[in-house]
Amino acid sequence: MSKLFNTTLRINLSNPEGLKAWTYLVNRDKSRYRSYSDAIIAAVNGYFDREQRLTDDPYLETREKEDAFLQRVLDTVERGAQANPLAGLAALLQAAPASQDNTAVENDLDTAMDFINGL
């Protein structure tokens, strides 16, 4: 018994979704997907694997979006800190919340500014 399965794939190029699929297939990374079959197999497996994970864990998509958002925030903060690390720290210190014990806050700010000035 042969381990190959042949089928015909029809794509209606008048349909925008069909045209989009065809464009992806034609412009695929040929070093990664040597044939249409390789690309289609990867797409079908990826789609149905994700569907199964979402069925098993309905909050997966929400967590993925949250993780991506947090990563973008961290990347932005990191780029800002690399550009001018002291400016970000100074801005945070200037925005320190006022408390009932202003002396403690002032001491903390003085200590932080002494640290910054020592750099």
C-alpha positions, 0 to 999 in steps of 0.5 A, spaced: 500 500 500 502 506 497 504 511 503 502 517 498 495 521 497 494 525 491 488 530 491 486 536 487 487 543 490 482 548 487 483 555 488 478 560 486 482 566 484 475 570 483 474 569 491 479 574 495 480 569 500 482 564 494 487 569 491 490 571 498 492 563 499 494 563 492 499 569 493 502 566 499 503 559 496 506 562 490 511 567 494 512 562 499 519 561 502 522 556 497 528 554 502 523 553 508 517 550 503 520 546 497 513 545 494 506 547 495 505 540 498 510 542 504 506 549 505 499 546 505 501 541 510 504 546 515 498 551 514 493 545 515 497 542 521 498 549 524 491 551 524 488 545 526 493 544 532 492 551 534 484 549 534 485 543 538 490 548 543 484 553 544 479 547 545 483 544 550 485 551 553 479 557 552 484 562 555 490 561 551 489 566 546 487 571 551 494 569 555 498 570 548 495 577 547 497 579 554 504 576 553 505 580 546 503 586 549 507 586 555 513 584 551 512 590 547 511 594 553 518 591 556 521 592 549 519 600 549 522 601 556 528 597 555 529 602 548 528 608 552 532 606 558 538 604 553 537 611 550 538 615 556 537 611 562 538 616 567 532 621 564 527 615 565 530 614 573 529 621 574 522 622 571 520 616 575 523 619 582 520 626 580 513 623 579 514 619 586 507 619 590 506 624 596 505 620 602 503 623 609 510 622 611 514 627 606 520 627 610 521 619 608 519 621 601 524 627 601 530 622 604 528 617 599 529 622 593 535 625 596 538 618 596 536 616 589 539 623 587 545 622 590 546 615 587 545 618 580 550 624 581 555 618 583 554 615 577 
